[in-house]
Amino acid sequence: MSAGGVVVRRARAADDRPLAALHLRSALTAYAEIFPPDAPKPTAASLARHWAEAIADPTSAVFVAELDDSSAIGGVIATTVTPPGVGNVRHLYVDPLHWGRGAGRMLHDAAVSWCVERGVGSPSLWVLEANDRARQMYERWGWAVLGGELFVNAGSGVREVCYRLDRVTGP
């Protein structure tokens, strides 16, 4: 899938370290005002392990966005489908230098399509409650907050809310 200088493809095993670096850059920028200053920060090594596991997971699909015909990875998203047809979209990260250029939407659409192809009509996702930028984006794309669905990170007290995209037939 490609448009406007963005190419979306499935992640490969060798993408684990570039994905870790991208994840770290994006998270530290997006979450700078959300997590307390003393909250532990992820490391590139732990994120590389995370991405290697996600790429290898047979219940998961990881998509990357290559930007500006450079083959440099500028965005990533992961999604899982587990029995009995439960789909979860997770880890949408785009390099802050490329926010607002459409890569996030293309990654989102690839992940939702992958869920739909596996029979999931209403995937879910979790987002930090205080991440207004992401929440507004998901709501523009048709996601709705599930009332009462809340997760509180024990280490930081940061809260996450659950969203669902209902009755999807395609992005």
C-alpha positions as CSV (number, residue, x, y, z in Angstrom):
1,M,0.0,0.0,0.0
2,S,1.4,3.4,-0.9
3,A,0.4,7.0,-1.2
4,G,2.0,10.4,-1.1
5,G,5.5,9.1,-0.6
6,V,4.5,6.7,2.1
7,V,4.8,2.9,1.6
8,V,3.2,0.5,4.1
9,R,4.6,-3.0,4.3
10,R,4.8,-5.8,6.8
11,A,7.7,-5.6,9.3
12,R,10.7,-7.9,8.9
13,A,12.9,-9.4,11.6
14,A,15.7,-6.9,10.8
15,D,13.3,-4.0,11.6
16,D,13.4,-4.6,15.4
17,R,16.2,-2.0,16.2
18,P,14.9,0.7,13.9
19,L,11.4,0.2,15.3
20,A,12.8,0.5,18.9
21,A,14.5,3.8,18.0
22,L,11.3,5.1,16.4
23,H,9.1,3.9,19.3
24,L,11.4,5.6,21.8
25,R,11.6,9.0,19.9
26,S,7.8,9.1,19.4
27,A,6.9,8.0,22.9
28,L,9.3,10.4,24.6
29,T,7.9,13.3,22.6
30,A,4.2,12.3,22.8
31,Y,4.2,11.4,26.5
32,A,6.6,14.1,27.8
33,E,3.8,15.9,29.7
34,I,1.8,12.7,30.6
35,F,4.2,10.5,32.6
36,P,5.7,11.8,35.8
37,P,9.4,12.9,35.4
38,D,10.5,10.1,37.8
39,A,8.6,7.3,35.8
40,P,11.0,4.8,34.3
41,K,11.7,5.3,30.7
42,P,11.9,2.5,28.2
43,T,15.2,1.5,26.8
44,A,16.1,0.9,23.1
45,A,17.2,-2.7,24.1
46,S,13.9,-3.5,25.8
47,L,11.9,-2.1,22.9
48,A,14.0,-4.0,20.3
49,R,13.1,-7.2,22.2
50,H,9.5,-6.2,22.3
51,W,9.4,-5.5,18.5
52,A,11.3,-8.7,17.7
53,E,8.7,-10.7,19.7
54,A,5.8,-8.8,18.1
55,I,7.1,-9.4,14.6
56,A,7.6,-13.1,15.3
57,D,4.2,-13.6,17.0
58,P,1.9,-15.6,14.7
59,T,-1.2,-13.9,16.1
60,S,0.1,-10.5,15.3
61,A,0.8,-8.3,12.3
62,V,3.3,-5.4,12.4
63,F,3.2,-2.9,9.7
64,V,5.7,-0.2,9.0
65,A,5.6,3.0,7.0
66,E,8.6,3.9,4.9
67,L,8.7,7.6,4.2
68,D,9.9,9.9,1.4
69,D,11.2,7.1,-0.9
70,S,14.2,6.7,1.5
71,S,13.2,3.3,2.9
72,A,13.6,4.8,6.3
73,I,11.0,3.6,8.8
74,G,8.9,6.6,9.9
75,G,6.0,4.8,11.5
76,V,4.8,1.5,13.0
77,I,1.6,-0.2,14.2
78,A,0.9,-3.7,15.5
79,T,-2.3,-5.6,15.8
80,T,-3.3,-9.0,17.1
81,V,-6.3,-11.3,16.6
82,T,-6.8,-14.0,19.2
83,P,-9.6,-16.6,19.5
84,P,-12.5,-16.2,19.5
85,G,-12.0,-13.4,17.0
86,V,-10.8,-10.6,19.3
87,G,-8.8,-7.9,17.6
88,N,-6.6,-5.4,19.3
89,V,-4.8,-2.5,17.5
90,R,-1.8,-1.4,19.4
91,H,1.5,0.6,19.3
92,L,0.8,3.2,16.6
93,Y,4.0,5.3,16.6
94,V,5.0,7.8,13.9
95,D,8.3,9.8,14.0
96,P,7.4,13.2,15.4
97,L,9.1,14.8,12.4
98,H,6.4,13.2,10.2
99,W,3.3,13.8,12.3
100,G,0.3,15.0,10.3
101,R,1.5,13.6,6.9
102,G,-0.8,10.6,6.7
103,A,1.5,7.8,7.7
104,G,-0.5,7.1,10.8
105,R,-3.8,6.8,9.0
106,M,-2.2,4.5,6.4
107,L,-0.8,2.3,9.2
108,H,-4.2,2.3,11.0
109,D,-6.0,1.3,7.9
110,A,-3.6,-1.6,7.2
111,A,-4.1,-2.9,10.8
112,V,-7.9,-2.6,10.7
113,S,-8.0,-4.3,7.3
114,W,-5.8,-7.1,8.6
115,C,-8.3,-7.5,11.5
116,V,-11.3,-7.5,9.2
117,E,-9.7,-10.1,6.9
118,R,-9.6,-12.4,10.0
119,G,-13.2,-11.9,10.9
120,V,-12.9,-9.1,13.5
121,G,-15.7,-6.6,13.0
122,S,-15.0,-4.5,16.2
123,P,-11.4,-4.2,17.1
124,S,-10.3,-2.4,20.2
125,L,-7.3,-0.4,21.3
126,W,-6.0,1.3,24.5
127,V,-4.8,4.8,24.6
128,L,-3.4,7.0,27.4
129,E,-6.3,9.0,28.9
130,A,-4.3,12.2,28.9
131,N,-3.0,11.7,25.3
132,D,-5.5,14.2,23.8
133,R,-3.8,14.3,20.4
134,A,-4.1,10.5,19.9
135,R,-7.7,10.4,21.3
136,Q,-8.9,13.1,19.0
137,M,-7.3,11.3,16.0
138,Y,-8.9,8.0,16.9
139,E,-12.3,9.7,17.4
140,R,-12.0,11.4,14.0
141,W,-11.4,7.9,12.6
142,G,-14.6,6.5,14.1
143,W,-13.4,4.9,17.3
144,A,-15.5,5.4,20.5
145,V,-14.6,5.2,24.1
146,L,-16.0,2.1,25.9
147,G,-17.5,3.4,29.1
148,G,-16.1,1.8,32.3
149,E,-13.0,0.3,30.5
150,L,-10.0,1.7,32.3
151,F,-6.5,0.5,33.1
152,V,-4.2,2.3,35.6
153,N,-0.5,1.7,35.3
154,A,0.7,0.7,38.7
155,G,4.1,2.2,38.4
156,S,3.1,5.7,37.3
157,G,-0.6,6.0,38.0
158,V,-1.1,7.0,34.3
159,R,-4.6,5.9,33.1
160,E,-5.5,4.3,29.8
161,V,-9.0,4.1,28.3
162,C,-10.3,1.5,25.9
163,Y,-11.8,2.4,22.4
164,R,-13.7,0.2,20.0
165,L,-14.3,0.5,16.3
166,D,-17.7,-1.0,15.8
167,R,-19.0,-3.1,12.9
168,V,-16.1,-2.6,10.5
169,T,-16.3,-3.9,7.0
170,G,-13.1,-2.2,5.9
171,P,-11.3,1.1,6.7
